[in-house]
Amino acid sequence: MLCDDCKKNQACVHLTQITNTQKIDKHLCEECAKKYGELIFNVDQKFSVDDFLAGMFNNGSIDNSQMKVMTCPNCGMTYRDFSRTGKIGCNICYTTFAKKLEPLLRRIHGASSHIGKVPKRSGGQIELKQRIKQMRSALANHVTNEEYEQAAKLRDEIKEIEKEFHEGE
């Protein structure tokens, strides 16, 4: 594939730029990619996944001295260890590093709460919570659209499900 800019050299870089709702994909040769200024090519420099993860985790909101201090009281993992490995030590790490993980999870996944499949063995309570959350969102939409009869039916359904939920606890 030829470079999208110069149309002469073989493209070796794929650049995706997303601005608001517009997505621009470019296939560039090394020379044209250098002109964009966002990519710095150094043939001697090796790219490592660790460097990539460190760049993702260290977005500047907490300085290095604070990162060294942040330590999980349960497993002893520091935020610096997490930023090097990309792996959480235990479930307590999520609350310990919450201020740093929240924006990171939003940036990577688009959300910071799990909205996917629910394991069958832990099923009932989690599924009910998710269902109630979805129904409340639909209820808000009905009220916004002035569909009051449907909103009232949904409100009653939510009350029934919440009743089941509290009986199951």
Secondary structure, DSSP 4 states (H G I P E B T S, - for coil): -B-TTTSSSBP-EEEEEEETTEEEEEEE-HHHHHHTSS----TTPPP-HHHHHHHHH--SSS-HHHHHH-B-TTT--BHHHHHHH----SHHHHHHTHHHHHHHHHHHHS-SS--S---GGGHHHHHHHHHHHHHHHHHHHHHHTT-HHHHHHHHHHHHHHHHHHHHH-
